[in-house]
Amino acid sequence: MKTNTKRITHYIMALVSIVVLVLLDQITKHLVVLHLKDRSAYVLIKDVFQLEYLENRGQPSVCFAKSTYILFISVYF
């Protein structure tokens, strides 16, 4: 019985962690669009580190243009 309880607790913790990470990801994406889109680079350390807004549209379709089956496996599994 304890093993099942531990297993359920681990699953719940994993699910909560995934939800929190997805929410953090979406929040940071929103902040980037708000503060960096259509603006010049935000320099944190001159000539070393800067933040820029870039979009990469359609990369998976270009990489896997001839093999959609591999794309399906890599995205869904």
TORKOL-4160 file (C-alpha; in steps of 0.2 Angstrom, whole numbers, padded with zeros to 4 digits, m for minus):
77
<pt num="1" X="0000" Y="0000" Z="0000"/>
<pt num="2" X="0014" Y="0012" Z="0004"/>
<pt num="3" X="0022" Y="0009" Z="m0013"/>
<pt num="4" X="0006" Y="0014" Z="m0022"/>
<pt num="5" X="0005" Y="0030" Z="m0011"/>
<pt num="6" X="0023" Y="0034" Z="m0015"/>
<pt num="7" X="0020" Y="0031" Z="m0034"/>
<pt num="8" X="0004" Y="0042" Z="m0034"/>
<pt num="9" X="0013" Y="0056" Z="m0025"/>
<pt num="10" X="0028" Y="0055" Z="m0037"/>
<pt num="11" X="0015" Y="0056" Z="m0052"/>
<pt num="12" X="0006" Y="0071" Z="m0044"/>
<pt num="13" X="0023" Y="0080" Z="m0041"/>
<pt num="14" X="0028" Y="0077" Z="m0058"/>
<pt num="15" X="0012" Y="0084" Z="m0065"/>
<pt num="16" X="0013" Y="0099" Z="m0054"/>
<pt num="17" X="0031" Y="0102" Z="m0060"/>
<pt num="18" X="0026" Y="0101" Z="m0078"/>
<pt num="19" X="0012" Y="0113" Z="m0076"/>
<pt num="20" X="0023" Y="0125" Z="m0066"/>
<pt num="21" X="0037" Y="0124" Z="m0080"/>
<pt num="22" X="0025" Y="0126" Z="m0094"/>
<pt num="23" X="0017" Y="0142" Z="m0085"/>
<pt num="24" X="0035" Y="0149" Z="m0082"/>
<pt num="25" X="0039" Y="0146" Z="m0100"/>
<pt num="26" X="0023" Y="0155" Z="m0106"/>
<pt num="27" X="0026" Y="0169" Z="m0094"/>
<pt num="28" X="0044" Y="0172" Z="m0100"/>
<pt num="29" X="0038" Y="0171" Z="m0118"/>
<pt num="30" X="0025" Y="0184" Z="m0115"/>
<pt num="31" X="0038" Y="0196" Z="m0106"/>
<pt num="32" X="0050" Y="0194" Z="m0121"/>
<pt num="33" X="0037" Y="0199" Z="m0133"/>
<pt num="34" X="0032" Y="0214" Z="m0122"/>
<pt num="35" X="0049" Y="0220" Z="m0119"/>
<pt num="36" X="0060" Y="0215" Z="m0134"/>
<pt num="37" X="0049" Y="0214" Z="m0149"/>
<pt num="38" X="0052" Y="0228" Z="m0162"/>
<pt num="39" X="0066" Y="0235" Z="m0151"/>
<pt num="40" X="0085" Y="0235" Z="m0152"/>
<pt num="41" X="0095" Y="0223" Z="m0142"/>
<pt num="42" X="0095" Y="0224" Z="m0123"/>
<pt num="43" X="0113" Y="0224" Z="m0118"/>
<pt num="44" X="0117" Y="0217" Z="m0101"/>
<pt num="45" X="0136" Y="0216" Z="m0103"/>
<pt num="46" X="0144" Y="0226" Z="m0117"/>
<pt num="47" X="0151" Y="0216" Z="m0131"/>
<pt num="48" X="0148" Y="0200" Z="m0121"/>
<pt num="49" X="0129" Y="0197" Z="m0117"/>
<pt num="50" X="0114" Y="0204" Z="m0125"/>
<pt num="51" X="0095" Y="0200" Z="m0127"/>
<pt num="52" X="0087" Y="0200" Z="m0144"/>
<pt num="53" X="0070" Y="0195" Z="m0150"/>
<pt num="54" X="0071" Y="0182" Z="m0164"/>
<pt num="55" X="0057" Y="0172" Z="m0171"/>
<pt num="56" X="0060" Y="0155" Z="m0179"/>
<pt num="57" X="0045" Y="0150" Z="m0190"/>
<pt num="58" X="0044" Y="0133" Z="m0199"/>
<pt num="59" X="0060" Y="0125" Z="m0194"/>
<pt num="60" X="0053" Y="0108" Z="m0191"/>
<pt num="61" X="0045" Y="0107" Z="m0207"/>
<pt num="62" X="0061" Y="0112" Z="m0216"/>
<pt num="63" X="0072" Y="0099" Z="m0207"/>
<pt num="64" X="0059" Y="0085" Z="m0209"/>
<pt num="65" X="0052" Y="0090" Z="m0226"/>
<pt num="66" X="0055" Y="0072" Z="m0233"/>
<pt num="67" X="0051" Y="0062" Z="m0218"/>
<pt num="68" X="0035" Y="0068" Z="m0209"/>
<pt num="69" X="0035" Y="0051" Z="m0200"/>
<pt num="70" X="0051" Y="0055" Z="m0190"/>
<pt num="71" X="0044" Y="0072" Z="m0186"/>
<pt num="72" X="0028" Y="0064" Z="m0179"/>
<pt num="73" X="0039" Y="0052" Z="m0168"/>
<pt num="74" X="0050" Y="0066" Z="m0162"/>
<pt num="75" X="0036" Y="0078" Z="m0157"/>
<pt num="76" X="0023" Y="0066" Z="m0150"/>
<pt num="77" X="0034" Y="0053" Z="m0141"/>
